[in-house]
Amino acid sequence: MKVYIIRHGETDLNRQRLLQGRFNSKLNENGRQQARECAAWLKERGITFDRVYASPLDRAQETAEIVTGTTRDEIVKDERIIEIGFGPYEMLSYETLDNSMMAYFKDPLHTKAPEGMETIEELIERASGFMEDLKAVEHEAGVESVAIVTHGVTIRTLMAYLNDQTFEEGWNLMVGNCDVFCTECTNGTYQNTAKIRTGATRNEA
């Protein structure tokens, strides 16, 4: 079973360099165009999906609709692949974050999470749990290709898990809007994990 992990398209908050986290922002027109271009790229390569999973946030849901051609009521929504919750820091500019948040960004595993924010440990647990449960889909009849549409920080966490890396290695991964990553699940093991498409270059959450 092949699993394609896709980041959502651009939002106005991405463009403004604001932390989104759980804020339910929508795609802007550039984000929709990014999703359409991603859909065309997949179509050119004959990549289709038997099942589509997405974060419940609108920017991921709409991206999943455009990229995969799946209607929203057919998309499997899963809270475990939602973006990290920034708590009181959501909607703040990267340039105005206080010292505690900047320290956390630099070394989230060894720095205490600012009050009100989801911890990296919580994110790792839920995201890796989702991927573990996804292994069961490999044995379902007719499911050979799966799409997961999610968010930047969540993707970094998933890629560290899939590549058996430390979180620090995954944390430094560049994840742009509508980047596509692929892994294969064979006999319950993920392998051959890599970025297969570079979309936009922005790296905001």
C-alpha positions as CSV (number, residue, x, y, z in Angstrom):
1,M,0.0,0.0,0.0
2,K,1.3,3.4,-0.9
3,V,0.7,6.3,1.4
4,Y,0.9,9.9,0.1
5,I,1.2,12.7,2.7
6,I,0.3,16.2,1.4
7,R,0.5,19.5,3.1
8,H,-2.4,21.9,2.6
9,G,-2.3,24.9,0.3
10,E,-1.5,28.5,1.3
11,T,-3.7,30.6,3.5
12,D,-3.7,34.3,4.2
13,L,-2.1,33.5,7.5
14,N,0.8,31.7,5.8
15,R,1.4,34.7,3.6
16,Q,1.3,37.0,6.7
17,R,3.7,34.7,8.6
18,L,1.3,34.2,11.5
19,L,1.0,31.0,13.6
20,Q,-2.1,29.2,12.6
21,G,-2.1,26.0,14.7
22,R,-5.7,25.0,15.3
23,F,-7.2,28.3,14.0
24,N,-9.6,27.2,11.3
25,S,-8.2,29.3,8.4
26,K,-9.3,28.7,4.8
27,L,-7.2,28.5,1.6
28,N,-6.7,31.7,-0.3
29,E,-6.9,31.7,-4.1
30,N,-3.1,31.1,-4.4
31,G,-3.6,28.0,-2.1
32,R,-6.4,26.7,-4.3
33,Q,-4.2,27.1,-7.3
34,Q,-1.4,25.3,-5.6
35,A,-3.8,22.4,-4.9
36,R,-5.0,22.4,-8.5
37,E,-1.4,22.2,-9.7
38,C,-0.7,19.4,-7.2
39,A,-3.8,17.5,-8.6
40,A,-2.5,17.9,-12.1
41,W,0.9,16.6,-11.1
42,L,-0.6,13.5,-9.5
43,K,-2.8,12.9,-12.5
44,E,0.1,13.1,-14.9
45,R,1.7,10.3,-13.0
46,G,-1.4,8.2,-12.8
47,I,-1.7,8.5,-9.0
48,T,-5.2,8.0,-7.7
49,F,-6.5,7.3,-4.2
50,D,-8.7,4.5,-2.8
51,R,-9.1,6.4,0.5
52,V,-8.4,10.0,1.7
53,Y,-7.7,11.1,5.2
54,A,-7.4,14.7,6.3
55,S,-7.2,16.9,9.3
56,P,-10.6,18.3,10.2
57,L,-9.5,21.9,9.6
58,D,-10.9,23.7,6.5
59,R,-7.6,24.3,4.8
60,A,-6.8,20.6,4.9
61,Q,-10.3,19.5,3.9
62,E,-10.5,21.9,0.9
63,T,-7.0,20.9,-0.2
64,A,-8.0,17.2,0.0
65,E,-11.1,17.9,-2.1
66,I,-9.1,19.7,-4.9
67,V,-6.1,17.4,-4.9
68,T,-7.9,14.1,-4.8
69,G,-11.2,14.8,-6.3
70,T,-12.9,13.3,-3.3
71,T,-16.0,15.0,-1.9
72,R,-15.8,16.3,1.6
73,D,-18.3,13.8,3.0
74,E,-16.2,10.9,1.7
75,I,-13.0,12.2,3.3
76,V,-12.1,10.5,6.5
77,K,-11.5,13.2,9.1
78,D,-9.1,12.4,11.9
79,E,-8.2,14.6,14.9
80,R,-4.9,12.9,15.3
81,I,-3.5,14.6,12.1
82,I,-4.6,18.1,13.0
83,E,-1.9,20.7,13.4
84,I,-0.1,21.3,16.6
85,G,-2.1,23.6,19.0
86,F,-0.2,26.8,19.7
87,G,-2.7,27.9,22.3
88,P,-2.3,31.6,23.2
89,Y,0.3,32.0,20.4
90,E,-2.0,31.4,17.6
91,M,-2.5,34.3,15.2
92,L,0.8,35.9,16.4
93,S,3.6,36.9,14.1
94,Y,6.7,34.8,14.0
95,E,8.7,38.1,14.4
96,T,7.0,39.0,17.6
97,L,7.2,35.7,19.6
98,D,8.5,36.0,23.1
99,N,11.7,34.4,24.4
100,S,10.0,31.3,25.8
101,M,8.3,30.5,22.5
102,M,11.5,31.1,20.5
103,A,13.4,28.8,22.8
104,Y,10.7,26.2,22.4
105,F,10.9,26.4,18.6
106,K,14.6,25.9,18.6
107,D,14.6,22.8,20.8
108,P,11.0,21.6,21.5
109,L,12.1,18.2,23.0
110,H,14.3,19.7,25.7
111,T,12.4,23.0,26.4
112,K,9.2,23.2,28.4
113,A,6.2,24.0,26.2
114,P,4.8,27.5,26.9
115,E,1.6,27.4,29.0
116,G,-1.5,26.5,27.0
117,M,0.3,25.0,24.0
118,E,0.2,21.3,23.0
119,T,3.4,19.6,23.8
120,I,5.6,17.9,21.2
121,E,5.2,14.6,23.2
122,E,1.5,14.8,22.7
123,L,1.8,15.5,19.0
124,I,4.2,12.6,18.5
125,E,1.9,10.2,20.4
126,R,-1.2,11.1,18.4
127,A,0.5,11.3,15.0
128,S,2.4,8.1,15.3
129,G,-0.7,6.4,16.7
130,F,-2.5,7.4,13.5
131,M,0.2,5.8,11.4
132,E,0.2,2.7,13.4
133,D,-3.6,2.3,13.1
134,L,-3.3,3.0,9.3
135,K,-1.3,-0.2,8.9
136,A,-4.5,-2.2,9.2
137,V,-5.8,-0.6,6.1
138,E,-3.1,-2.4,4.1
139,H,-5.1,-5.6,4.4
140,E,-8.5,-4.1,3.4
141,A,-9.6,-5.2,-0.1
142,G,-9.2,-2.6,-2.8
143,V,-7.1,-0.2,-0.8
144,E,-3.7,0.2,-2.5
145,S,-3.2,3.9,-2.4
146,V,-4.0,6.3,0.4
147,A,-3.8,10.1,0.7
148,I,-3.3,12.0,4.0
149,V,-3.7,15.8,3.9
150,T,-2.3,17.5,6.9
151,H,-0.1,20.3,8.2
152,G,3.6,21.4,8.3
153,V,4.5,20.5,11.9
154,T,2.5,17.3,11.8
155,I,4.2,16.2,8.6
156,R,7.6,16.8,10.2
157,T,6.6,14.6,13.0
158,L,5.3,11.9,10.7
159,M,8.4,11.9,8.6
160,A,10.7,11.5,11.6
161,Y,8.5,8.6,12.7
162,L,8.5,7.0,9.2
163,N,12.2,7.4,8.7
164,D,13.0,6.1,12.3
165,Q,14.7,9.5,13.0
166,T,14.8,11.5,16.1
167,F,12.3,14.3,16.4
168,E,15.1,16.9,16.0
169,E,15.9,15.5,12.6
170,G,12.3,15.7,11.5
171,W,11.8,19.2,13.0
172,N,14.3,20.7,10.6
173,L,12.6,19.3,7.5
174,M,11.4,21.9,5.0
175,V,7.7,21.4,4.3
176,G,6.1,23.8,1.8
177,N,2.5,24.2,0.8
178,C,1.3,21.2,-1.3
179,D,4.6,19.3,-0.9
180,V,4.0,15.6,-1.4
181,F,5.7,12.8,0.5
182,C,5.3,9.1,-0.1
183,T,5.9,5.9,1.9
184,E,5.0,2.3,1.3
185,C,3.5,0.0,3.9
186,T,4.4,-3.6,3.2
187,N,3.6,-6.3,5.7
188,G,3.0,-3.7,8.4
189,T,6.3,-1.9,7.8
190,Y,6.8,1.6,6.3
191,Q,9.7,1.9,3.9
192,N,11.0,3.9,1.0
193,T,9.8,7.2,2.5
194,A,10.8,10.4,0.7
195,K,9.6,13.8,-0.6
196,I,8.4,13.2,-4.2
197,R,7.1,16.7,-5.0
198,T,8.1,20.2,-3.9
199,G,5.3,22.7,-4.0
200,A,5.7,26.1,-2.6
201,T,8.7,27.0,-0.4
202,R,6.9,28.5,2.7
203,N,7.6,26.7,6.0
204,E,5.1,28.2,8.3
205,A,2.7,26.1,10.4
